[in-house]
Amino acid sequence: MKRNAFTMYLKPGFEVEYKRRHDAIWPELKAELKKAGISDYSIYLDKKTNTLFAFQYLKDDATDKDLPNSPVVKRWWHMMADIMETNPDESPICDVLEEMFHIDEGTK
């Protein structure tokens, strides 16, 4: 299992709307993420900077790199484009974070 973390950027004033849309995430999008090998996906908001911090676990054989080609992912991006900073293809602008430290339960 691999860990993946990245940041995205929310436009100011859309905190409640972002939460509302994610509380009603489409079942087909959840299924697509699971099929790609993503689990335990969390997104946090830094209200001071409107930076979204995302963390997820990926199976060793995850196919998450194929997600940008998924029609359901593209529809989600389109729906979210009005409240997030995006690339020309409406994908969220993401910055991959480098893991600097990790400790597992039971580590001494």
N, C-alpha and C positions, 0 to 999 in steps of 0.2 A: 504494500500500500504506500502510495506517495502522498505528500501534502503539497498543496498549491495555494499561494496567496497572491492577491493583486489588488490594486486600487482602481476605482472608477470615480467619476465626478458628477455630482448632482447639481443641477441648476438651482440657484437660490430661490427659496420660497416653495419648493416642491417636496419637502420632507413628508408631509402627511399623504400626499398623492402617491409618492413612491411606495410608502408603507401599504397604502390601500391596495395598490395594484399587486404587490407581492403577496399580500394576505389572500388574494383571489387568484393566485397563480394557476395557470391552465393545467389540468391533469395531463394533457398530451405533452406539455413542455417538461413537466416532472418526469414523465416516462422517457422522454428523449434524453434527458440528463442522466437518468439511471442507466439507460441502454449504453450510453457513452462511457460508463464506468465511474461516474461522479456520485459521491455520497457525502453525507454530513456537510452540506453546503450552507454556510452562514454568511450574512452580509451585515456589517455594522456601519453606522454613520458617525463621523466626527462632525458635530454641529458647528464647530468653530470654522472649519474649512470647507464644508460640504463634500468632503472626501468620503467615499464609500470604501470600506475595507472588506474584501471577500476572502473567505477561507473555505477550502474544500479538500476532501480526501479523494484520491483517484486510484482505481485499481491499477495494478502493474501493467495490465494490457488495455488500459483506457484508450478510447478512440475520441477523446474530447477535441482533438485537433480537427476532426471532421464536422464539428457542430456548426461552424459558419456556413456550411452548405445545406443545412437542414431548413426546409421550408417553415417549420414551426418556430425555429430560432429566429429566422428572418422576420417573421410576423411579430414576434415578441420585441425584437429590436425596433421595428417600425412603430409599434405602439409606445415604446419607451423613449423614442427619439426627441419628443417635445420637452422632456424633463431632465434629460441627461446630456452631457457633453459627448458627442459622437464623431465618428469618422465619416467620410463621404458615403460609405455603404450602410450607414446607420448603426453599425456595430459600436458598442460603447468604447470610448477611449480608455484603454487599460494600461497600467504600468505593472509589470511583473515584479514581485518583491522577492528578494533573496533571503532565504532562511539563514539567520545568524545564530540561532540557539534553539534547541528543542530538548525537552526532558519528558520521558515517558513515565507513566505511573509505575511505581516499583523501582525506579532508578535510584541508586544510592548516591 
